[in-house]
Amino acid sequence: MLSFFLNVDNSSWYNKLRFMENKNPKLTKTRQKKIISLVLAYWKRLLLAALCMVVVAGANGAMALLVKPVMDDIFINQNRDMLLLIPGIAILVFFLKGAGTFGSEYLMNYIGENIIRFFRESLYEKIMDLPISFIHKEKTGALMSRITNDVNIVKGMVSTAVINLFRDFFSVIAFLFVIFYRDWQLALGAFVVLPLAFYPIILFGRRVRKFSTGTQETMADLNSFLHETFTGSKIIKIFNLQDFEKERFKEKTNILFRLEMKKVIAKALSSPVMEFLGGLGIAFIIWFGGLRVINGSSTPGTFFSFLTAVMMLYDPVKKLSKLNNTIQEGIASASRIFDVLEESSIIMETKNPEKLMGRSFDVEFDHVDFSYNDNEAPVLNDINLKAAPGEVLALVGMSGGGKTSLVNLVPRLYDVTRGRVLIAGKNVKDLSIKSLRDHISIVTQEPILFNESVKENIRYGKMDATDLEIENAAKDAFAYEFIQGFPQGFDTIIGELGSRLSGGEKQRICIARALIKDAPILILDEATSALDSQAERLVQKALENLMKGRTSFVIAHRLSTIDYASRIILLKNGAIKEQGTHDDLMAQKGDYFKLQTMQTAKG
């Protein structure tokens, strides 16, 4: 079957497609109970919706019942009283059906939208609470797809599927009543074929679930690809790789197209197969029921009322196939959602964490080892280092030496593999994460800003800051002057990631944000390495204001920018190779001397 849809069998997208088809996610009992409990939380609306569906089902049954008096009393017996009564009853039946349909759909969609809102909020909260390692190992587009695409598919399962399930169930009960009420012998014959109609529901439902999983994962991959290429559009254009990226995009859409078509085939086949099986039942009823009318054991009205009920009965049974497809898609999406919601965090607090109090702290690394994964070599080896309160430590060395990994352990973005990180003599694992991070500020090489006003980006460091505090922070960061030059001053929207600002301007706003937080521990991760000389001088002045009185860790690429450091720590291959003042290290003529000499020669 697979080779029928695909012309080749050795391409990368073919292999990926086969891998996705083999995945068959299951919604465990625990996850099922969670979804059911979410639905039952709205039991009053659910009950009212069920009553509305009973009304719809009753109206459907009444429509089938009305066929007999229409045929026998109006057309055959020509009863004028019934000619007035039955149309009035029909109007009432259709009104009740319409009101019940509206009520059930409104109530169930209300429940569905609330559950989707719960999933979206829970996913976002969970992702925000998970450690940075989780964010780094997952694709941004994939996480976005969970919150946007997957939850919408779950909505179809929770609201649309439940509506149809209850409505079709009650309709089947109503039609069964009509069928057996009209002719129980003919009804038994009709049920010979009916069970066969359920087979496609199971067969095609399984295939839809497999292809739905592949579709959702491919869509997540596509979202991630779009996010990366749109963000990196400048690099793509400079390197003239537009055609390359276009081909990559076509390959991904090719996979998506084939998965979607396989899902379409599975969905499209289920209904015709069920209709054919239902047609066999209808053919039998016409033959056997017609024979009974000819023999005089039944009336035309009874036969047509029975036939109408049977034909209307097959319709909800046929819909169960599509309903099952929706449920299978929802199961695949719900499984992906719960995979994130049930992700355990490796950064945990103790049962009764301490709160970090005070304004001046020392920071100590006590025999610290660290690796990103258990099966990888350590990034840091036996680090022993202590920074006194207010001391400025400069961390230098070649790329990959472990500088950023070391400072990331202080705010517990990662946890040590062995040893301890101590602040004021307290293990950071014994402190509440909130109070720990409340006492730490960071300025990174890549300025992280949000598509808000300048004012709100600075206020991010202290949410209750006044406008005057924001202006003072901007002045200390040497940002006030250029901010005043913006069209709306501090109210100017700076664009996504600060795209409307220069590198130096973005960095100084980040410094203003760190200043207004006024944290006693400061981390500067190559905060000036991406700037030109003029911007670097201004940013360096702002950093000097920021570091006053704070225990600071400064990762520096250019050694000329760290002459103010109390101590210089040279890391090499994850270990401390040298430490001391600039003059001490130059006198040793070791690795620091070589780095300094190399940069001076280049300069």
C-alpha positions in Angstrom: 0.0 0.0 0.0 2.8 2.4 0.9 4.6 1.9 -2.4 1.3 2.8 -4.2 1.4 6.3 -2.8 5.2 6.8 -3.1 7.3 6.6 -6.2 10.7 6.1 -4.5 11.8 4.3 -1.4 15.2 5.6 -0.5 14.8 9.3 0.2 15.2 10.9 3.6 11.6 12.0 3.7 10.5 8.5 2.9 12.4 7.1 5.9 11.0 9.8 8.1 7.5 9.1 6.9 7.9 5.4 7.7 9.2 6.2 11.2 6.2 8.4 11.9 3.7 5.9 10.6 5.1 3.3 13.0 4.4 5.5 16.0 1.1 4.8 17.7 0.5 7.0 20.8 -1.7 5.8 23.5 -3.7 7.7 26.0 -3.0 6.0 29.3 -5.7 5.4 31.9 -4.2 8.1 34.0 -4.4 10.6 31.2 -7.9 9.5 30.3 -9.0 10.1 33.8 -7.5 13.6 33.8 -9.4 14.5 30.6 -12.6 13.0 32.0 -12.2 14.9 35.2 -11.7 18.2 33.3 -15.0 17.5 31.4 -16.9 16.5 34.5 -15.9 19.7 36.3 -18.6 21.3 34.1 -21.1 18.6 35.0 -24.1 21.0 35.2 -23.5 22.3 31.7 -22.8 18.8 30.5 -26.1 17.5 32.0 -28.0 20.4 30.3 -26.2 19.7 27.0 -27.2 16.0 27.4 -30.9 17.0 27.9 -30.7 19.1 24.7 -29.3 16.1 22.9 -32.2 14.0 24.2 -34.5 16.6 22.8 -32.8 16.4 19.4 -32.9 12.6 19.4 -36.6 12.6 20.4 -37.3 15.0 17.5 -35.4 12.7 15.1 -37.5 9.8 16.3 -40.7 11.8 16.0 -39.9 12.6 12.4 -39.7 8.9 11.6 -43.0 8.3 13.5 -44.8 11.0 11.5 -44.2 9.2 8.3 -46.9 6.6 9.0 -49.8 9.1 9.7 -48.7 11.1 6.7 -48.9 8.1 4.4 -51.9 6.2 5.9 -54.1 9.0 7.2 -53.4 11.8 4.8 -52.5 10.2 1.4 -54.4 6.9 1.7 -57.4 7.7 4.0 -57.5 11.4 3.0 -58.2 12.6 6.6 -58.6 16.4 6.5 -58.2 16.8 10.3 -54.8 15.1 10.1 -53.9 17.4 7.2 -54.0 20.3 9.7 -52.6 18.5 12.8 -49.6 16.8 11.4 -47.9 19.9 9.8 -48.4 21.7 13.1 -46.7 18.8 14.9 -43.9 18.8 12.3 -43.2 22.5 12.9 -43.0 21.9 16.6 -40.7 18.9 16.1 -38.3 20.9 13.9 -38.3 23.8 16.3 -37.4 21.6 19.2 -34.7 19.9 17.2 -33.2 23.3 16.3 -33.3 24.6 19.9 -31.8 21.4 21.2 -29.0 21.5 18.5 -28.1 25.1 19.4 -28.2 24.4 23.1 -26.0 21.3 22.9 -23.4 22.8 20.6 -23.2 26.1 22.6 -22.8 24.3 25.9 -20.3 21.7 24.7 -18.2 24.2 22.9 -18.2 26.3 26.0 -16.8 23.3 27.9 -14.3 22.5 25.1 -13.0 26.1 24.9 -12.5 26.2 28.6 -10.6 22.9 28.6 -8.4 24.2 25.7 -7.7 27.3 27.6 -6.7 25.1 30.6 -4.4 23.1 28.4 -2.8 26.2 26.8 -2.3 27.9 30.2 -1.0 24.7 31.8 1.4 24.0 28.9 2.8 27.6 29.0 3.2 27.5 32.8 4.9 24.1 32.6 7.3 25.2 29.9 8.2 28.3 31.8 8.8 26.3 35.0 10.9 23.5 33.3 14.7 24.0 33.5 16.6 25.7 30.7 17.9 22.3 29.6 14.4 21.3 28.5 14.0 24.4 26.4 17.4 23.8 24.8 16.7 20.2 23.8 13.3 21.0 22.3 12.6 22.9 19.1 10.9 26.2 19.7 8.5 25.5 16.8 7.6 22.1 18.3 6.7 23.7 21.7 4.7 26.4 19.9 2.8 23.7 18.0 1.8 22.0 21.2 0.2 25.2 22.5 -1.5 26.2 19.2 -2.1 23.2 16.9 -2.4 20.2 19.3 -4.8 21.8 21.7 -7.1 22.8 18.9 -7.3 19.2 17.8 -8.0 18.1 21.4 -10.9 20.6 21.4 -12.4 18.7 18.5 -12.3 15.5 20.6 -13.6 17.1 23.7 -16.4 19.2 22.3 -17.4 18.1 18.8 -16.8 14.4 19.4 -18.7 14.4 22.7 -21.7 16.3 21.1 -21.9 13.8 18.3 -21.3 10.9 20.6 -24.2 11.7 22.9 -26.5 13.0 20.1 -25.9 10.0 17.9 -26.3 7.6 20.9 -29.6 9.1 21.9 -30.7 9.2 18.2 -29.9 5.5 17.8 -32.0 4.7 20.9 -34.9 6.8 19.5 -34.7 5.1 16.1 -34.5 1.6 17.6 -37.7 2.4 19.6 -39.4 3.4 16.3 -38.1 0.4 14.4 -39.2 -2.2 17.0 -42.5 -0.3 17.6 -43.4 -0.4 14.0 -42.3 -4.0 13.0 -40.2 -6.1 15.4 -39.8 -8.9 12.9 -38.4 -6.6 10.2 -36.2 -5.0 12.8 -34.5 -8.3 13.6 -33.6 -8.7 9.9 -32.1 -5.2 9.8 -29.7 -6.1 12.6 -28.1 -8.9 10.6 -26.1 -6.3 8.7 -25.8 -3.5 11.3 -22.9 -5.0 13.3 -20.8 -5.2 10.2 -21.0 -1.4 9.9 -18.9 -1.1 13.0 -15.8 -2.9 11.6 -14.6 0.1 9.5 -14.7 2.3 12.6 -12.0 0.2 14.3 -10.0 -0.4 11.1 -9.8 3.1 9.8 -9.6 4.7 13.2 -6.3 3.1 14.0 -4.8 4.3 10.7 -6.1 7.8 11.2 -4.4 7.9 14.6 -1.0 6.9 13.2 -1.2 9.4 10.4 -2.4 12.1 12.7 0.6 11.7 14.9 2.9 11.9 11.9 1.1 15.0 10.7 1.3 16.8 14.1 5.0 16.0 14.5 5.7 17.2 10.9 3.7 20.4 11.6 5.8 21.0 14.7 9.0 20.5 12.7 7.6 22.8 10.1 6.9 25.5 12.7 10.4 25.1 14.0 11.9 25.4 10.5 9.9 28.6 9.8 10.9 30.1 13.1 14.6 29.4 12.4 14.6 30.6 8.8 12.6 33.8 9.5 14.9 34.6 12.4 18.0 33.9 10.4 16.7 35.5 7.1 19.7 37.9 7.1 22.3 35.1 7.1 20.3 33.2 4.5 20.3 36.1 2.1 23.9 37.1 2.7 25.0 33.5 1.9 22.6 33.2 -1.0 21.0 30.1 0.4 17.4 31.0 -0.5 17.1 28.2 -3.0 18.6 25.7 -0.5 16.1 26.7 2.2 13.2 26.6 -0.4 14.1 23.0 -1.2 14.2 22.1 2.5 10.8 23.6 3.0 9.4 21.7 0.0 10.8 18.5 1.4 9.0 19.1 4.7 5.7 20.1 3.0 6.1 16.9 0.8 6.1 14.8 4.0 3.2 16.7 5.4 1.3 16.3 2.1 1.7 12.5 2.0 0.7 12.1 5.6 -2.3 14.3 5.1 -3.4 12.4 2.0 -3.0 9.0 3.8 -5.2 10.4 6.6 -7.7 11.7 3.9 -7.8 8.2 2.3 -8.4 6.5 5.6 -11.2 9.0 6.5 -12.7 9.0 3.0 -12.9 5.2 2.8 -14.6 4.7 6.1 -17.8 6.4 5.1 -18.4 4.7 1.7 -17.6 1.3 3.2 -20.2 1.8 5.9 -22.7 3.2 3.4 -22.3 0.0 1.3 -22.8 -2.2 4.3 -25.8 -0.1 5.2 -27.1 -0.4 1.7 -27.1 -4.2 2.0 -29.4 -3.8 5.0 -31.7 -1.3 3.2 -32.0 -3.7 0.2 -33.0 -6.5 2.5 -35.6 -4.3 4.3 -37.1 -3.2 0.9 -37.4 -6.8 -0.2 -38.7 -8.3 3.1 -40.8 -5.2 4.0 -42.3 -4.9 0.5 -43.2 -8.6 0.7 -45.1 -8.1 3.9 -47.0 -5.1 2.5 -48.0 -7.1 -0.6 -49.1 -10.0 1.6 -51.3 -7.6 3.6 -49.5 -8.1 6.9 -48.3 -4.5 7.0 -49.4 -1.1 5.6 -47.4 1.3 3.3 -47.3 3.8 6.1 -45.8 1.3 8.6 -43.3 0.2 6.0 -42.2 3.7 5.0 -42.1 4.8 8.7 -39.9 1.8 9.4 -37.7 2.4 6.4 -37.2 6.1 7.3 -36.2 5.1 10.9 -33.7 2.5 9.6 -32.2 5.0 7.1 -32.0 7.6 9.8 -30.5 5.0 12.1 -27.7 4.1 9.7 -26.7 7.8 9.5 -25.6 8.2 13.1 -23.8 4.8 12.9 -22.0 6.0 9.8 -21.1 9.2 11.6 -19.5 7.2 14.3 -16.6 6.4 11.9 -15.9 10.1 11.4 -16.4 10.6 15.2 -13.8 7.9 15.8 -11.4 9.6 13.4 -11.8 12.8 15.4 -11.2 11.0 18.7 -8.1 9.3 17.3 -6.6 12.6 16.2 -7.5 14.0 19.6 -5.7 11.1 21.4 -2.6 11.7 19.3 -2.6 15.4 20.2 -3.5 14.8 23.9 -0.6 12.3 24.2 1.8 15.0 22.9 0.4 17.6 25.3 0.7 15.2 28.3 4.3 14.4 27.3 5.1 18.0 28.1 2.8 18.4 31.1 4.2 15.2 32.7 7.8 16.2 32.0 9.7 16.1 35.4 12.0 18.9 36.3 15.5 18.1 37.3 15.8 21.5 39.2 13.9 20.7 42.3 13.5 22.6 45.6 13.7 21.0 49.0 10.5 20.6 51.1 11.3 23.6 53.2 13.7 25.8 51.2 15.5 28.7 52.9 15.0 32.3 51.7 18.2 34.2 50.8 18.3 37.4 52.8 20.7 40.3 52.7 22.5 42.7 50.4 26.1 41.4 50.2 27.2 37.8 49.5 30.2 35.7 48.8 29.9 32.9 46.2 31.8 29.7 46.5 32.3 26.7 44.2 33.3 23.7 46.3 34.8 20.8 44.3 32.3 21.3 41.5 32.0 18.9 38.6 29.3 19.4 35.9 28.2 17.7 32.7 25.1 18.3 30.6 24.3 14.6 30.3 25.1 11.6 32.3 26.8 9.8 29.4 28.9 12.9 28.4 32.3 13.9 29.6 32.3 16.6 32.4 32.4 20.2 31.2 33.8 21.3 34.6 36.3 19.4 36.7 36.9 19.9 40.4 36.3 23.7 40.5 37.3 25.3 43.7 36.7 29.1 43.7 35.4 31.7 46.1 34.4 35.3 45.3 34.3 37.7 48.3 31.4 40.1 48.7 31.7 42.9 46.1 34.6 41.2 44.4 34.8 41.2 40.6 36.0 38.0 39.1 36.9 37.9 35.4 36.6 34.5 33.7 38.7 34.1 30.6 40.0 31.3 28.3 39.4 29.8 24.9 35.8 28.9 23.8 34.6 25.7 25.3 36.6 26.1 28.5 33.5 26.1 30.7 33.0 29.8 31.5 29.3 30.0 30.7 28.6 26.6 32.2 30.2 27.8 35.5 28.2 30.9 35.9 24.9 29.1 34.9 25.3 27.0 38.1 24.9 30.1 40.3 21.2 30.8 39.5 20.6 27.1 39.1 19.9 27.2 35.5 21.7 23.8 35.8 22.6 21.8 38.8 26.1 20.6 39.7 26.9 16.9 39.0 29.2 16.8 42.0 30.2 19.3 44.7 28.3 22.4 45.9 27.7 26.0 45.0 27.4 28.1 48.1 26.1 31.6 48.6 26.7 33.2 52.0 27.7 29.7 53.1 24.4 28.2 52.0 24.0 25.5 49.3 22.0 26.9 46.5 20.0 23.6 46.4 18.7 24.5 49.9 17.5 27.9 48.9 14.1 28.7 47.3 14.6 29.2 43.6 12.7 32.5 43.6 14.7 34.1 46.4 17.9 32.9 44.8 17.2 34.4 41.5 15.8 37.5 43.1 19.4 38.3 44.2 21.0 37.7 40.8 21.1 39.8 37.6 22.5 38.9 34.2 23.6 40.7 31.1 24.3 38.3 28.2 26.2 38.6 24.9 22.9 38.4 23.0 20.6 41.1 24.4 17.2 39.6 25.1 14.5 42.2 24.7 10.8 42.0 24.1 8.5 43.6 21.6 7.3 46.2 24.1 8.1 49.8 24.9 11.6 50.8 26.2 10.0 51.5 29.5 8.4 48.1 29.9 11.7 46.4 28.9 13.6 48.2 31.6 10.7 47.6 34.1 11.1 43.9 33.5 13.9 44.1 36.1 11.5 45.5 38.7 7.8 45.3 37.9 6.8 47.9 40.4 9.4 50.4 39.4 8.2 54.0 39.0 8.8 56.1 35.8 11.5 58.1 37.7 13.3 54.9 38.7 13.3 53.8 35.1 14.7 57.1 33.9 17.4 57.0 36.6 18.4 53.5 35.6 18.5 54.6 31.9 20.8 57.5 32.9 23.2 55.2 34.8 23.3 52.9 31.8 24.1 55.8 29.5 20.9 55.0 27.6 18.8 58.1 28.5 20.1 60.3 25.7 19.4 58.0 22.8 16.0 57.0 24.3 14.9 60.6 24.4 15.7 60.8 20.7 13.1 58.1 19.9 9.7 59.3 18.5 7.8 58.4 21.6 10.8 58.4 24.0 10.4 55.7 26.7 7.1 54.6 25.2 8.7 53.6 21.9 8.0 50.0 20.8 11.4 48.5 20.0 10.4 45.6 17.8 10.9 41.8 18.1 14.1 41.2 20.1 14.8 44.9 19.9 15.2 44.8 16.1 14.8 48.6 15.8 17.9 49.3 18.0 21.6 49.1 17.4 23.7 46.5 19.3 25.0 49.1 21.7 21.5 50.5 22.4 20.1 47.1 23.1 22.9 46.2 25.4 22.5 49.5 27.4 18.8 48.9 27.9 19.6 45.4 29.2 22.1 47.0 31.6 19.4 49.5 32.7 17.1 46.5 33.3 19.8 44.8 35.5 20.5 48.1 37.3 16.9 48.6 38.3 16.8 45.1 39.7 19.6 46.1 42.0 20.7 42.5 42.7 23.8 41.9 44.8 25.2 39.2 42.5 25.9 40.0 38.9 26.7 37.8 35.9 28.1 39.5 32.7 28.4 36.9 29.9 30.6 38.5 27.2 28.4 41.6 27.4 30.6 43.7 25.1 32.1 41.1 22.7 29.6 41.8 19.9 30.0 45.6 19.9 32.2 48.0 18.0 34.8 50.1 19.9 32.7 53.2 20.3 29.6 51.3 21.5 31.9 49.2 23.7 33.3 52.2 25.5 29.8 53.5 26.4 28.6 50.0 27.5 31.8 49.5 29.5 31.0 52.7 31.4 27.5 51.5 32.1 28.8 48.2 33.3 31.2 49.9 35.7 28.2 51.6 37.2 26.4 48.3 37.4 29.2 46.4 39.1 29.7 48.8 41.9 29.3 47.0 45.3 28.2 43.8 43.6 29.8 40.3 43.6 30.4 40.0 39.9 31.3 37.3 37.5 32.5 38.7 34.2 33.1 36.4 31.2 35.3 38.3 28.8 36.5 37.6 25.3 38.6 40.7 24.9 41.1 40.8 27.7 41.6 44.6 27.4 38.1 45.1 28.9 38.8 43.4 32.3 41.6 45.5 33.8 39.2 46.5 36.5 38.8 42.9 37.8 39.8 42.1 41.3 40.9 38.7 40.1 41.2 36.9 36.8 40.4 33.2 36.5 41.6 31.3 33.4 39.6 28.2 32.6 40.9 25.6 30.3 39.2 22.3 29.5 36.8 22.8 32.4 39.5 23.4 35.0 41.1 26.4 36.6 44.6 26.7 35.2 45.6 30.1 36.4 44.2 32.8 38.7 45.4 36.2 40.0 45.7 39.8 39.1 46.6 40.9 35.6 50.1 41.7 36.6 50.5 38.4 38.4 49.3 36.3 35.4 51.5 38.3 33.0 54.5 37.6 35.2 53.8 33.9 35.1 54.0 33.9 31.3 51.5 31.0 31.1 48.3 30.6 29.1 47.0 34.0 30.1 50.2 35.7 28.9 49.9 33.8 25.6 46.3 35.0 25.2 47.1 38.5 26.0 50.1 38.6 23.7 48.0 37.0 20.9 45.2 39.6 21.2 47.7 42.5 21.5 49.4 41.4 18.3 46.0 41.2 16.5 45.0 44.6 17.8 
